[in-house]
Amino acid sequence: MRRQVWRLWKPPVHGVRVIALDEAGRVLLVRHSYGSDKWMPPGGGFKAHEDPVEAARRELREETGCALAGARLLAISAEDLHGSTNNVRIVVGRTGGEPRIDGREIVEAAFFAPDALPAYMPPWLGEKLRGWVAEAEG
């Protein structure tokens, strides 16, 4: 019943996407085991009254085992999510070390240079990701 109401009402949802950069300026991307299996920045939903920066730290830690230092809100991106608007907070920060995946939610994680992003990612994401990285580094 709840799912049917959501499909009809399509309320806006709120998420967070983490632009985690290593010391070389490469961005950490993951592939999920559910939904799209394309390369994406780590992220997810955040709880009511949860600070987006804290949500980004939590999501990165849960998905990769990595910490996020110097985190800050960079932008808000309105994206379609099954006909509803997903208001995604883009949070940028620094991370280090090798990501540790659980093999359940995340099946792969790797760092990529902004000019060498993987081909297997949503078509709209590459340009946005390069822009977010440039803004973060600027």
N, CA, C and O atoms as CSV, one atom per row, in Angstrom:
chain,resi,resn,atom,element,x,y,z
A,1,MET,N,N,0.821,-1.187,0.000
A,1,MET,CA,C,0.000,0.000,0.000
A,1,MET,C,C,0.868,1.255,0.000
A,1,MET,O,O,0.627,2.179,-0.777
A,2,ARG,N,N,1.881,1.289,0.873
A,2,ARG,CA,C,2.734,2.468,0.976
A,2,ARG,C,C,3.455,2.746,-0.343
A,2,ARG,O,O,3.588,3.898,-0.754
A,3,ARG,N,N,3.916,1.688,-0.997
A,3,ARG,CA,C,4.609,1.837,-2.279
A,3,ARG,C,C,3.664,2.393,-3.343
A,3,ARG,O,O,4.072,3.219,-4.159
A,4,GLN,N,N,2.410,1.950,-3.341
A,4,GLN,CA,C,1.427,2.448,-4.304
A,4,GLN,C,C,1.149,3.924,-4.083
A,4,GLN,O,O,1.029,4.682,-5.045
A,5,VAL,N,N,1.045,4.339,-2.830
A,5,VAL,CA,C,0.827,5.757,-2.517
A,5,VAL,C,C,2.010,6.570,-3.009
A,5,VAL,O,O,1.819,7.637,-3.593
A,6,TRP,N,N,3.243,6.085,-2.785
A,6,TRP,CA,C,4.427,6.798,-3.216
A,6,TRP,C,C,4.423,6.971,-4.734
A,6,TRP,O,O,4.743,8.046,-5.241
A,7,ARG,N,N,4.058,5.910,-5.456
A,7,ARG,CA,C,4.053,5.980,-6.919
A,7,ARG,C,C,3.040,6.987,-7.442
A,7,ARG,O,O,3.273,7.620,-8.472
A,8,LEU,N,N,1.925,7.143,-6.751
A,8,LEU,CA,C,0.906,8.104,-7.180
A,8,LEU,C,C,1.253,9.519,-6.739
A,8,LEU,O,O,1.141,10.458,-7.527
A,9,TRP,N,N,1.662,9.677,-5.518
A,9,TRP,CA,C,1.921,10.994,-4.951
A,9,TRP,C,C,3.276,11.547,-5.402
A,9,TRP,O,O,3.396,12.741,-5.675
A,10,LYS,N,N,4.288,10.692,-5.480
A,10,LYS,CA,C,5.647,11.037,-5.884
A,10,LYS,C,C,6.197,12.231,-5.110
A,10,LYS,O,O,6.514,13.266,-5.697
A,11,PRO,N,N,6.308,12.085,-3.802
A,11,PRO,CA,C,6.840,13.194,-3.005
A,11,PRO,C,C,8.324,13.401,-3.300
A,11,PRO,O,O,9.008,12.462,-3.708
A,12,PRO,N,N,8.825,14.609,-3.101
A,12,PRO,CA,C,10.264,14.814,-3.279
A,12,PRO,C,C,11.034,14.029,-2.217
A,12,PRO,O,O,10.573,13.867,-1.087
A,13,VAL,N,N,12.192,13.558,-2.596
A,13,VAL,CA,C,13.056,12.836,-1.666
A,13,VAL,C,C,14.375,13.595,-1.544
A,13,VAL,O,O,14.692,14.448,-2.374
A,14,HIS,N,N,15.127,13.279,-0.515
A,14,HIS,CA,C,16.377,13.982,-0.257
A,14,HIS,C,C,17.499,12.976,-0.103
A,14,HIS,O,O,17.394,12.006,0.648
A,15,GLY,N,N,18.573,13.227,-0.831
A,15,GLY,CA,C,19.714,12.327,-0.779
A,15,GLY,C,C,21.008,13.096,-0.678
A,15,GLY,O,O,21.035,14.327,-0.688
A,16,VAL,N,N,22.079,12.336,-0.581
A,16,VAL,CA,C,23.413,12.913,-0.495
A,16,VAL,C,C,24.328,12.117,-1.418
A,16,VAL,O,O,24.229,10.893,-1.512
A,17,ARG,N,N,25.210,12.827,-2.088
A,17,ARG,CA,C,26.217,12.197,-2.948
A,17,ARG,C,C,27.574,12.723,-2.486
A,17,ARG,O,O,27.742,13.922,-2.264
A,18,VAL,N,N,28.538,11.816,-2.343
A,18,VAL,CA,C,29.838,12.165,-1.780
A,18,VAL,C,C,30.891,12.231,-2.882
A,18,VAL,O,O,31.135,11.255,-3.591
A,19,ILE,N,N,31.506,13.402,-3.006
A,19,ILE,CA,C,32.640,13.574,-3.911
A,19,ILE,C,C,33.882,13.485,-3.027
A,19,ILE,O,O,34.356,14.483,-2.485
A,20,ALA,N,N,34.394,12.259,-2.897
A,20,ALA,CA,C,35.538,11.978,-2.026
A,20,ALA,C,C,36.800,11.932,-2.881
A,20,ALA,O,O,36.960,11.058,-3.732
A,21,LEU,N,N,37.690,12.888,-2.639
A,21,LEU,CA,C,38.911,13.016,-3.432
A,21,LEU,C,C,40.120,12.524,-2.640
A,21,LEU,O,O,40.232,12.776,-1.441
A,22,ASP,N,N,41.021,11.822,-3.320
A,22,ASP,CA,C,42.248,11.395,-2.656
A,22,ASP,C,C,43.319,12.468,-2.834
A,22,ASP,O,O,43.052,13.521,-3.412
A,23,GLU,N,N,44.525,12.206,-2.343
A,23,GLU,CA,C,45.599,13.201,-2.386
A,23,GLU,C,C,46.014,13.551,-3.813
A,23,GLU,O,O,46.590,14.615,-4.036
A,24,ALA,N,N,45.737,12.685,-4.776
A,24,ALA,CA,C,46.074,12.942,-6.184
A,24,ALA,C,C,44.934,13.628,-6.937
A,24,ALA,O,O,45.046,13.880,-8.137
A,25,GLY,N,N,43.832,13.932,-6.233
A,25,GLY,CA,C,42.698,14.586,-6.888
A,25,GLY,C,C,41.783,13.629,-7.634
A,25,GLY,O,O,40.932,14.051,-8.417
A,26,ARG,N,N,41.967,12.324,-7.384
A,26,ARG,CA,C,41.074,11.331,-8.002
A,26,ARG,C,C,39.820,11.209,-7.165
A,26,ARG,O,O,39.848,11.412,-5.951
A,27,VAL,N,N,38.711,10.872,-7.824
A,27,VAL,CA,C,37.420,10.765,-7.153
A,27,VAL,C,C,37.067,9.290,-6.940
A,27,VAL,O,O,37.295,8.451,-7.812
A,28,LEU,N,N,36.511,8.995,-5.771
A,28,LEU,CA,C,36.116,7.632,-5.424
A,28,LEU,C,C,34.721,7.352,-5.982
A,28,LEU,O,O,33.776,8.091,-5.707
A,29,LEU,N,N,34.602,6.287,-6.761
A,29,LEU,CA,C,33.315,5.852,-7.311
A,29,LEU,C,C,33.043,4.416,-6.881
A,29,LEU,O,O,33.967,3.648,-6.613
A,30,VAL,N,N,31.764,4.067,-6.820
A,30,VAL,CA,C,31.354,2.723,-6.421
A,30,VAL,C,C,30.329,2.173,-7.413
A,30,VAL,O,O,29.705,2.917,-8.169
A,31,ARG,N,N,30.176,0.853,-7.386
A,31,ARG,CA,C,29.087,0.189,-8.111
A,31,ARG,C,C,28.259,-0.563,-7.091
A,31,ARG,O,O,28.781,-1.361,-6.313
A,32,HIS,N,N,26.947,-0.298,-7.101
A,32,HIS,CA,C,26.025,-0.936,-6.168
A,32,HIS,C,C,25.552,-2.292,-6.700
A,32,HIS,O,O,25.587,-2.544,-7.904
A,33,SER,N,N,25.119,-3.143,-5.801
A,33,SER,CA,C,24.592,-4.453,-6.186
A,33,SER,C,C,23.113,-4.378,-6.547
A,33,SER,O,O,22.561,-5.339,-7.083
A,34,TYR,N,N,22.472,-3.264,-6.267
A,34,TYR,CA,C,21.039,-3.096,-6.518
A,34,TYR,C,C,20.829,-1.886,-7.428
A,34,TYR,O,O,21.733,-1.069,-7.602
A,35,GLY,N,N,19.649,-1.778,-7.998
A,35,GLY,CA,C,19.365,-0.641,-8.881
A,35,GLY,C,C,20.316,-0.671,-10.056
A,35,GLY,O,O,20.586,-1.731,-10.621
A,36,SER,N,N,20.815,0.474,-10.420
A,36,SER,CA,C,21.792,0.566,-11.496
A,36,SER,C,C,23.136,0.038,-11.005
A,36,SER,O,O,23.547,0.316,-9.879
A,37,ASP,N,N,23.809,-0.716,-11.848
A,37,ASP,CA,C,25.134,-1.215,-11.465
A,37,ASP,C,C,26.239,-0.358,-12.087
A,37,ASP,O,O,27.389,-0.787,-12.171
A,38,LYS,N,N,25.884,0.856,-12.520
A,38,LYS,CA,C,26.866,1.764,-13.110
A,38,LYS,C,C,27.683,2.449,-12.025
A,38,LYS,O,O,27.255,2.538,-10.874
A,39,TRP,N,N,28.855,2.929,-12.399
A,39,TRP,CA,C,29.720,3.653,-11.478
A,39,TRP,C,C,29.056,4.948,-11.049
A,39,TRP,O,O,28.534,5.693,-11.879
A,40,MET,N,N,29.076,5.215,-9.750
A,40,MET,CA,C,28.471,6.416,-9.159
A,40,MET,C,C,29.314,6.841,-7.953
A,40,MET,O,O,30.048,6.026,-7.395
A,41,PRO,N,N,29.216,8.099,-7.553
A,41,PRO,CA,C,29.809,8.465,-6.271
A,41,PRO,C,C,29.035,7.773,-5.148
A,41,PRO,O,O,27.847,7.497,-5.312
A,42,PRO,N,N,29.665,7.491,-4.032
A,42,PRO,CA,C,28.946,6.926,-2.890
A,42,PRO,C,C,27.851,7.890,-2.428
A,42,PRO,O,O,27.936,9.094,-2.669
A,43,GLY,N,N,26.851,7.370,-1.782
A,43,GLY,CA,C,25.798,8.233,-1.255
A,43,GLY,C,C,24.556,7.455,-0.918
A,43,GLY,O,O,24.543,6.224,-0.937
A,44,GLY,N,N,23.513,8.193,-0.610
A,44,GLY,CA,C,22.237,7.578,-0.256
A,44,GLY,C,C,21.317,8.607,0.355
A,44,GLY,O,O,21.498,9.812,0.182
A,45,GLY,N,N,20.333,8.116,1.067
A,45,GLY,CA,C,19.376,9.001,1.706
A,45,GLY,C,C,19.899,9.513,3.034
A,45,GLY,O,O,20.875,8.997,3.579
A,46,PHE,N,N,19.230,10.538,3.543
A,46,PHE,CA,C,19.576,10.953,4.895
A,46,PHE,C,C,18.323,11.112,5.716
A,46,PHE,O,O,17.238,11.380,5.200
A,47,LYS,N,N,18.499,10.942,6.994
A,47,LYS,CA,C,17.379,10.913,7.930
A,47,LYS,C,C,16.851,12.318,8.201
A,47,LYS,O,O,17.568,13.303,8.022
A,48,ALA,N,N,15.601,12.403,8.630
A,48,ALA,CA,C,15.016,13.688,9.002
A,48,ALA,C,C,15.905,14.353,10.047
A,48,ALA,O,O,16.334,13.718,11.010
A,49,HIS,N,N,16.167,15.606,9.850
A,49,HIS,CA,C,16.977,16.419,10.764
A,49,HIS,C,C,18.449,16.019,10.784
A,49,HIS,O,O,19.198,16.508,11.629
A,50,GLU,N,N,18.886,15.140,9.870
A,50,GLU,CA,C,20.302,14.791,9.797
A,50,GLU,C,C,21.010,15.816,8.915
A,50,GLU,O,O,20.522,16.155,7.838
A,51,ASP,N,N,22.141,16.300,9.366
A,51,ASP,CA,C,22.935,17.239,8.592
A,51,ASP,C,C,23.481,16.535,7.349
A,51,ASP,O,O,24.023,15.436,7.470
A,52,PRO,N,N,23.355,17.132,6.151
A,52,PRO,CA,C,23.844,16.473,4.938
A,52,PRO,C,C,25.331,16.121,4.979
A,52,PRO,O,O,25.734,15.087,4.448
A,53,VAL,N,N,26.143,16.965,5.600
A,53,VAL,CA,C,27.575,16.669,5.691
A,53,VAL,C,C,27.804,15.441,6.571
A,53,VAL,O,O,28.636,14.593,6.250
A,54,GLU,N,N,27.070,15.345,7.676
A,54,GLU,CA,C,27.186,14.161,8.536
A,54,GLU,C,C,26.654,12.926,7.816
A,54,GLU,O,O,27.208,11.837,7.964
A,55,ALA,N,N,25.588,13.084,7.041
A,55,ALA,CA,C,25.046,11.960,6.260
A,55,ALA,C,C,26.078,11.487,5.241
A,55,ALA,O,O,26.236,10.286,5.025
A,56,ALA,N,N,26.777,12.429,4.618
A,56,ALA,CA,C,27.813,12.070,3.645
A,56,ALA,C,C,28.938,11.286,4.311
A,56,ALA,O,O,29.414,10.287,3.772
A,57,ARG,N,N,29.357,11.743,5.478
A,57,ARG,CA,C,30.399,11.011,6.218
A,57,ARG,C,C,29.941,9.592,6.548
A,57,ARG,O,O,30.692,8.630,6.390
A,58,ARG,N,N,28.690,9.481,7.011
A,58,ARG,CA,C,28.136,8.172,7.379
A,58,ARG,C,C,28.053,7.257,6.161
A,58,ARG,O,O,28.480,6.104,6.215
A,59,GLU,N,N,27.501,7.776,5.062
A,59,GLU,CA,C,27.346,6.949,3.852
A,59,GLU,C,C,28.690,6.476,3.319
A,59,GLU,O,O,28.830,5.314,2.939
A,60,LEU,N,N,29.689,7.371,3.286
A,60,LEU,CA,C,31.005,6.976,2.792
A,60,LEU,C,C,31.608,5.896,3.679
A,60,LEU,O,O,32.167,4.918,3.182
A,61,ARG,N,N,31.497,6.071,4.969
A,61,ARG,CA,C,32.027,5.079,5.923
A,61,ARG,C,C,31.307,3.745,5.756
A,61,ARG,O,O,31.950,2.696,5.719
A,62,GLU,N,N,29.957,3.776,5.654
A,62,GLU,CA,C,29.184,2.531,5.513
A,62,GLU,C,C,29.502,1.820,4.203
A,62,GLU,O,O,29.620,0.595,4.177
A,63,GLU,N,N,29.642,2.578,3.114
A,63,GLU,CA,C,29.804,1.953,1.801
A,63,GLU,C,C,31.243,1.565,1.478
A,63,GLU,O,O,31.466,0.612,0.730
A,64,THR,N,N,32.232,2.288,2.030
A,64,THR,CA,C,33.621,2.041,1.639
A,64,THR,C,C,34.589,1.868,2.800
A,64,THR,O,O,35.730,1.457,2.590
A,65,GLY,N,N,34.158,2.174,4.022
A,65,GLY,CA,C,35.057,2.128,5.157
A,65,GLY,C,C,35.993,3.319,5.232
A,65,GLY,O,O,36.847,3.370,6.117
A,66,CYS,N,N,35.857,4.281,4.327
A,66,CYS,CA,C,36.735,5.453,4.286
A,66,CYS,C,C,36.160,6.602,5.105
A,66,CYS,O,O,34.944,6.746,5.230
A,67,ALA,N,N,37.051,7.412,5.657
A,67,ALA,CA,C,36.654,8.621,6.387
A,67,ALA,C,C,36.659,9.802,5.419
A,67,ALA,O,O,37.352,9.781,4.402
A,68,LEU,N,N,35.887,10.820,5.744
A,68,LEU,CA,C,35.796,12.028,4.913
A,68,LEU,C,C,36.263,13.217,5.752
A,68,LEU,O,O,35.627,13.572,6.744
A,69,ALA,N,N,37.367,13.824,5.351
A,69,ALA,CA,C,37.932,14.961,6.071
A,69,ALA,C,C,37.636,16.255,5.305
A,69,ALA,O,O,37.538,16.255,4.078
A,70,GLY,N,N,37.498,17.346,6.047
A,70,GLY,CA,C,37.278,18.650,5.422
A,70,GLY,C,C,35.999,18.713,4.607
A,70,GLY,O,O,35.927,19.443,3.618
A,71,ALA,N,N,35.000,17.962,5.009
A,71,ALA,CA,C,33.758,17.868,4.237
A,71,ALA,C,C,32.978,19.180,4.268
A,71,ALA,O,O,32.916,19.868,5.287
A,72,ARG,N,N,32.383,19.503,3.116
A,72,ARG,CA,C,31.535,20.690,3.027
A,72,ARG,C,C,30.488,20.487,1.938
A,72,ARG,O,O,30.693,19.742,0.979
A,73,LEU,N,N,29.368,21.168,2.114
A,73,LEU,CA,C,28.295,21.131,1.120
A,73,LEU,C,C,28.732,21.951,-0.083
A,73,LEU,O,O,29.100,23.117,0.060
A,74,LEU,N,N,28.694,21.351,-1.266
A,74,LEU,CA,C,29.156,22.007,-2.482
A,74,LEU,C,C,27.995,22.512,-3.325
A,74,LEU,O,O,28.060,23.613,-3.872
A,75,ALA,N,N,26.926,21.712,-3.436
A,75,ALA,CA,C,25.814,22.071,-4.316
A,75,ALA,C,C,24.593,21.230,-3.967
A,75,ALA,O,O,24.676,20.275,-3.195
A,76,ILE,N,N,23.461,21.602,-4.549
A,76,ILE,CA,C,22.246,20.797,-4.487
A,76,ILE,C,C,21.830,20.542,-5.926
A,76,ILE,O,O,21.707,21.475,-6.720
A,77,SER,N,N,21.618,19.291,-6.252
A,77,SER,CA,C,21.281,18.880,-7.608
A,77,SER,C,C,19.892,18.234,-7.609
A,77,SER,O,O,19.662,17.257,-6.896
A,78,ALA,N,N,18.976,18.774,-8.400
A,78,ALA,CA,C,17.633,18.188,-8.530
A,78,ALA,C,C,17.695,17.129,-9.628
A,78,ALA,O,O,18.011,17.434,-10.778
A,79,GLU,N,N,17.391,15.878,-9.264
A,79,GLU,CA,C,17.479,14.762,-10.205
A,79,GLU,C,C,16.192,13.953,-10.177
A,79,GLU,O,O,15.514,13.875,-9.153
A,80,ASP,N,N,15.866,13.357,-11.309
A,80,ASP,CA,C,14.671,12.520,-11.400
A,80,ASP,C,C,14.927,11.177,-10.730
A,80,ASP,O,O,15.970,10.556,-10.934
A,81,LEU,N,N,13.972,10.744,-9.935
A,81,LEU,CA,C,14.027,9.425,-9.295
A,81,LEU,C,C,12.660,8.781,-9.467
A,81,LEU,O,O,11.760,8.981,-8.652
A,82,HIS,N,N,12.517,8.007,-10.535
A,82,HIS,CA,C,11.268,7.304,-10.829
A,82,HIS,C,C,10.073,8.270,-10.860
A,82,HIS,O,O,9.003,7.956,-10.339
A,83,GLY,N,N,10.266,9.441,-11.472
A,83,GLY,CA,C,9.179,10.395,-11.601
A,83,GLY,C,C,9.044,11.367,-10.451
A,83,GLY,O,O,8.207,12.268,-10.503
A,84,SER,N,N,9.837,11.209,-9.424
A,84,SER,CA,C,9.844,12.119,-8.285
A,84,SER,C,C,11.145,12.921,-8.334
A,84,SER,O,O,12.096,12.520,-9.006
A,85,THR,N,N,11.189,14.027,-7.641
A,85,THR,CA,C,12.413,14.825,-7.589
A,85,THR,C,C,13.254,14.405,-6.398
A,85,THR,O,O,12.789,14.397,-5.258
A,86,ASN,N,N,14.503,14.057,-6.684
A,86,ASN,CA,C,15.466,13.715,-5.647
A,86,ASN,C,C,16.382,14.926,-5.494
A,86,ASN,O,O,17.184,15.214,-6.383
A,87,ASN,N,N,16.269,15.625,-4.389
A,87,ASN,CA,C,17.108,16.780,-4.099
A,87,ASN,C,C,18.390,16.280,-3.446
A,87,ASN,O,O,18.433,16.020,-2.243
A,88,VAL,N,N,19.430,16.151,-4.260
A,88,VAL,CA,C,20.679,15.537,-3.824
A,88,VAL,C,C,21.653,16.613,-3.361
A,88,VAL,O,O,21.979,17.536,-4.107
A,89,ARG,N,N,22.113,16.483,-2.121
A,89,ARG,CA,C,23.151,17.359,-1.594
A,89,ARG,C,C,24.494,16.787,-2.023
A,89,ARG,O,O,24.802,15.629,-1.741
A,90,ILE,N,N,25.287,17.595,-2.702
A,90,ILE,CA,C,26.615,17.188,-3.148
A,90,ILE,C,C,27.607,17.661,-2.087
A,90,ILE,O,O,27.775,18.861,-1.869
A,91,VAL,N,N,28.256,16.708,-1.436
A,91,VAL,CA,C,29.212,17.002,-0.373
A,91,VAL,C,C,30.593,16.568,-0.850
A,91,VAL,O,O,30.767,15.460,-1.358
A,92,VAL,N,N,31.562,17.445,-0.683
A,92,VAL,CA,C,32.924,17.164,-1.117
A,92,VAL,C,C,33.856,17.139,0.092
A,92,VAL,O,O,33.644,17.846,1.077
A,93,GLY,N,N,34.885,16.314,-0.009
A,93,GLY,CA,C,35.882,16.222,1.049
A,93,GLY,C,C,37.049,15.363,0.587
A,93,GLY,O,O,37.098,14.919,-0.560
A,94,ARG,N,N,37.978,15.141,1.491
A,94,ARG,CA,C,39.180,14.343,1.210
A,94,ARG,C,C,39.091,12.999,1.912
A,94,ARG,O,O,38.538,12.879,3.005
A,95,THR,N,N,39.646,11.999,1.261
A,95,THR,CA,C,39.722,10.668,1.861
A,95,THR,C,C,41.042,10.042,1.473
A,95,THR,O,O,41.744,10.535,0.590
A,96,GLY,N,N,41.366,8.970,2.128
A,96,GLY,CA,C,42.615,8.276,1.820
A,96,GLY,C,C,42.468,6.798,2.124
A,96,GLY,O,O,41.451,6.356,2.657
A,97,GLY,N,N,43.463,6.067,1.788
A,97,GLY,CA,C,43.428,4.632,2.020
A,97,GLY,C,C,42.643,3.910,0.948
A,97,GLY,O,O,42.035,4.523,0.071
A,98,GLU,N,N,42.672,2.617,1.038
A,98,GLU,CA,C,41.948,1.783,0.079
A,98,GLU,C,C,40.533,1.526,0.563
A,98,GLU,O,O,40.333,1.173,1.725
A,99,PRO,N,N,39.544,1.699,-0.313
A,99,PRO,CA,C,38.170,1.401,0.092
A,99,PRO,C,C,37.997,-0.090,0.368
A,99,PRO,O,O,38.599,-0.938,-0.290
A,100,ARG,N,N,37.161,-0.381,1.353
A,100,ARG,CA,C,36.809,-1.767,1.701
A,100,ARG,C,C,35.322,-1.933,1.399
A,100,ARG,O,O,34.483,-1.240,1.974
A,101,ILE,N,N,35.013,-2.837,0.515
A,101,ILE,CA,C,33.614,-3.062,0.147
A,101,ILE,C,C,33.074,-4.277,0.886
A,101,ILE,O,O,33.823,-5.173,1.276
A,102,ASP,N,N,31.753,-4.287,1.072
A,102,ASP,CA,C,31.137,-5.407,1.793
A,102,ASP,C,C,30.724,-6.545,0.867
A,102,ASP,O,O,30.417,-7.637,1.344
A,103,GLY,N,N,30.708,-6.315,-0.457
A,103,GLY,CA,C,30.316,-7.359,-1.395
A,103,GLY,C,C,28.823,-7.601,-1.447
A,103,GLY,O,O,28.354,-8.402,-2.255
A,104,ARG,N,N,28.066,-6.920,-0.596
A,104,ARG,CA,C,26.607,-7.028,-0.617
A,104,ARG,C,C,26.005,-5.776,-1.257
A,104,ARG,O,O,25.434,-5.847,-2.346
A,105,GLU,N,N,26.131,-4.632,-0.583
A,105,GLU,CA,C,25.585,-3.384,-1.130
A,105,GLU,C,C,26.508,-2.816,-2.212
A,105,GLU,O,O,26.046,-2.351,-3.253
A,106,ILE,N,N,27.798,-2.860,-1.954
A,106,ILE,CA,C,28.803,-2.341,-2.888
A,106,ILE,C,C,29.603,-3.519,-3.432
A,106,ILE,O,O,30.131,-4.328,-2.668
A,107,VAL,N,N,29.688,-3.608,-4.763
A,107,VAL,CA,C,30.418,-4.724,-5.369
A,107,VAL,C,C,31.783,-4.309,-5.904
A,107,VAL,O,O,32.624,-5.162,-6.187
A,108,GLU,N,N,32.007,-2.995,-6.043
A,108,GLU,CA,C,33.286,-2.524,-6.540
A,108,GLU,C,C,33.465,-1.061,-6.148
A,108,GLU,O,O,32.498,-0.300,-6.120
A,109,ALA,N,N,34.690,-0.673,-5.849
A,109,ALA,CA,C,35.021,0.715,-5.517
A,109,ALA,C,C,36.424,0.996,-6.029
A,109,ALA,O,O,37.320,0.162,-5.899
A,110,ALA,N,N,36.612,2.182,-6.615
A,110,ALA,CA,C,37.931,2.550,-7.137
A,110,ALA,C,C,38.018,4.064,-7.287
A,110,ALA,O,O,37.002,4.753,-7.381
A,111,PHE,N,N,39.248,4.570,-7.309
A,111,PHE,CA,C,39.512,5.983,-7.551
A,111,PHE,C,C,39.754,6.195,-9.045
A,111,PHE,O,O,40.389,5.371,-9.704
A,112,PHE,N,N,39.239,7.313,-9.573
A,112,PHE,CA,C,39.415,7.657,-10.979
A,112,PHE,C,C,39.824,9.117,-11.109
A,112,PHE,O,O,39.322,9.981,-10.390
A,113,ALA,N,N,40.740,9.382,-12.033
A,113,ALA,CA,C,41.086,10.764,-12.357
A,113,ALA,C,C,39.884,11.392,-13.073
A,113,ALA,O,O,39.212,10.711,-13.847
A,114,PRO,N,N,39.603,12.673,-12.829
A,114,PRO,CA,C,38.454,13.312,-13.484
A,114,PRO,C,C,38.502,13.252,-15.011
A,114,PRO,O,O,37.457,13.267,-15.661
A,115,ASP,N,N,39.703,13.185,-15.589
A,115,ASP,CA,C,39.807,13.095,-17.047
A,115,ASP,C,C,39.880,11.649,-17.544
A,115,ASP,O,O,40.104,11.414,-18.732
A,116,ALA,N,N,39.692,10.689,-16.650
A,116,ALA,CA,C,39.723,9.267,-17.018
A,116,ALA,C,C,38.612,8.519,-16.284
A,116,ALA,O,O,38.846,7.456,-15.708
A,117,LEU,N,N,37.408,9.078,-16.309
A,117,LEU,CA,C,36.264,8.440,-15.651
A,117,LEU,C,C,35.851,7.192,-16.415
A,117,LEU,O,O,36.069,7.119,-17.624
A,118,PRO,N,N,35.264,6.216,-15.749
A,118,PRO,CA,C,34.850,4.993,-16.445
A,118,PRO,C,C,33.724,5.275,-17.441
A,118,PRO,O,O,32.893,6.156,-17.223
A,119,ALA,N,N,33.711,4.528,-18.513
A,119,ALA,CA,C,32.664,4.702,-19.535
A,119,ALA,C,C,31.309,4.218,-19.019
A,119,ALA,O,O,30.266,4.736,-19.419
A,120,TYR,N,N,31.330,3.222,-18.129
A,120,TYR,CA,C,30.089,2.614,-17.654
A,120,TYR,C,C,29.545,3.398,-16.460
A,120,TYR,O,O,29.628,2.963,-15.312
A,121,MET,N,N,28.981,4.576,-16.772
A,121,MET,CA,C,28.338,5.410,-15.765
A,121,MET,C,C,27.184,6.143,-16.452
A,121,MET,O,O,27.156,6.226,-17.680
A,122,PRO,N,N,26.236,6.674,-15.682
A,122,PRO,CA,C,25.128,7.384,-16.322
A,122,PRO,C,C,25.657,8.485,-17.253
A,122,PRO,O,O,26.612,9.176,-16.900
A,123,PRO,N,N,25.055,8.656,-18.424
A,123,PRO,CA,C,25.587,9.600,-19.408
A,123,PRO,C,C,25.666,11.049,-18.911
A,123,PRO,O,O,26.560,11.784,-19.327
A,124,TRP,N,N,24.777,11.462,-18.055
A,124,TRP,CA,C,24.762,12.838,-17.556
A,124,TRP,C,C,25.790,13.084,-16.461
A,124,TRP,O,O,26.105,14.235,-16.160
A,125,LEU,N,N,26.321,12.016,-15.860
A,125,LEU,CA,C,27.129,12.161,-14.654
A,125,LEU,C,C,28.558,12.643,-14.909
A,125,LEU,O,O,29.094,13.407,-14.106
A,126,GLY,N,N,29.176,12.223,-15.988
A,126,GLY,CA,C,30.579,12.561,-16.228
A,126,GLY,C,C,30.848,14.054,-16.205
A,126,GLY,O,O,31.750,14.516,-15.507
A,127,GLU,N,N,30.075,14.802,-16.958
A,127,GLU,CA,C,30.276,16.258,-17.027
A,127,GLU,C,C,30.015,16.919,-15.678
A,127,GLU,O,O,30.777,17.784,-15.246
A,128,LYS,N,N,28.931,16.507,-15.012
A,128,LYS,CA,C,28.636,17.067,-13.689
A,128,LYS,C,C,29.749,16.747,-12.700
A,128,LYS,O,O,30.164,17.610,-11.926
A,129,LEU,N,N,30.228,15.521,-12.725
A,129,LEU,CA,C,31.270,15.090,-11.796
A,129,LEU,C,C,32.554,15.884,-12.011
A,129,LEU,O,O,33.180,16.327,-11.048
A,130,ARG,N,N,32.947,16.064,-13.267
A,130,ARG,CA,C,34.146,16.861,-13.558
A,130,ARG,C,C,33.972,18.296,-13.066
A,130,ARG,O,O,34.916,18.891,-12.546
A,131,GLY,N,N,32.773,18.854,-13.227
A,131,GLY,CA,C,32.498,20.203,-12.735
A,131,GLY,C,C,32.569,20.299,-11.228
A,131,GLY,O,O,33.136,21.251,-10.692
A,132,TRP,N,N,31.994,19.314,-10.527
A,132,TRP,CA,C,32.039,19.313,-9.060
A,132,TRP,C,C,33.475,19.195,-8.557
A,132,TRP,O,O,33.860,19.869,-7.602
A,133,VAL,N,N,34.262,18.338,-9.200
A,133,VAL,CA,C,35.663,18.171,-8.797
A,133,VAL,C,C,36.425,19.474,-9.033
A,133,VAL,O,O,37.188,19.912,-8.173
A,134,ALA,N,N,36.220,20.091,-10.193
A,134,ALA,CA,C,36.906,21.357,-10.500
A,134,ALA,C,C,36.527,22.439,-9.494
A,134,ALA,O,O,37.383,23.196,-9.038
A,135,GLU,N,N,35.247,22.507,-9.153
A,135,GLU,CA,C,34.793,23.495,-8.167
A,135,GLU,C,C,35.399,23.210,-6.791
A,135,GLU,O,O,35.782,24.137,-6.078
A,136,ALA,N,N,35.484,21.960,-6.424
A,136,ALA,CA,C,36.051,21.582,-5.124
A,136,ALA,C,C,37.539,21.916,-5.063
A,136,ALA,O,O,38.036,22.369,-4.032
A,137,GLU,N,N,38.242,21.694,-6.160
A,137,GLU,CA,C,39.678,21.935,-6.206
A,137,GLU,C,C,40.011,23.411,-6.388
A,137,GLU,O,O,41.107,23.855,-6.046
A,138,GLY,N,N,39.030,24.188,-6.945
A,138,GLY,CA,C,39.246,25.606,-7.265
A,138,GLY,C,C,39.330,26.427,-6.090
A,138,GLY,O,O,39.510,27.640,-6.196
